[in-house]
Amino acid sequence: MSLPELRAIAQPPEYSPAPTDRVYRLFSICLSVPLARTGASPNGITLAWIVIGLAGVACLAGGGFTLAVTGALLLQLSYLLDFVDGEVARLTDRRSVIGGFLDLLGHGLLKTSLPLATGAAAALATGSWLFLLAGAVGAVSVGVGDSLRFYAACTLADLELGDLGHATAAPPARRRPLTLTRVAGALFQQTLESPGLYGLVLIGAVGDRLDLVTLYWSVAGPLWLTRRAVGYCRRMAAPSLSDRRC
């Protein structure tokens, strides 16, 4: 089977909605195909990237330039393997509910712990333990904000709604023009999602400024959480969903 045919099976468009996904998909297939041929377990790969990611978080929290860069690179490897597990599952037809659960668990652990780790590293570097408080604010914001979709689904008593997207999304009458405000909003959103979180950690580690990354998340995190909460309230008030009860 040719590489384009393998990509068609392992990387259907619906699994790569974000532009940043395509960057990782360029490389993930190079790992997915040989792992699928050796019979690697998709769930085993998921557990591996969770452990690698947590090791990266531990390195970040340890302080020091070398540990920080090592931790940031481990997180990039972890995120790459996050694409690989699903690709292996599709190539070998071994998709499972447990795999999806482990994937969400891993994202919850890593996303929430990142601001705490950068806060600890900044506190060690500067001697100011206020960075731990800033990291805690960022961690709570990221953890709760990432969970809002599940809170909304539970409130509506329909876990299959997931992100509520398909239930309330109406096709736009016309394509909205690309504006500076929309671009800035999309970039802001990404800084609190997985690609942006790991990307900022890498930039902060290489630049030896994890303190600035921590401060950014402590301010941007609550704003992002509030924005998402308001957005979900509006979507849940849509006529197609407003009559649902838990």
Secondary structure, DSSP 8 states (H G I E B T S, - for coil): --HHHHHHHH--GGG--SHHHHHHHHHHHHHHHHHHHTT--HHHHHHHHHHHHHHHHHHHHH-SHHHHHHHHHHHHHHHHHHHHHHHHHHHHT---HHHHHHHHHHHHHHHHHHHHHHHHHHHHHHS-THHHHHHHHHHHHHHHHHHHHHHHHHHTT-GGGTTSHHHH----SS-----HHHHHHHHHHHTTSHHHHHHHHHHHHHTT-HHHHHHHHHHHHHHHHHHHHHHHHHHHTSTTTTT---
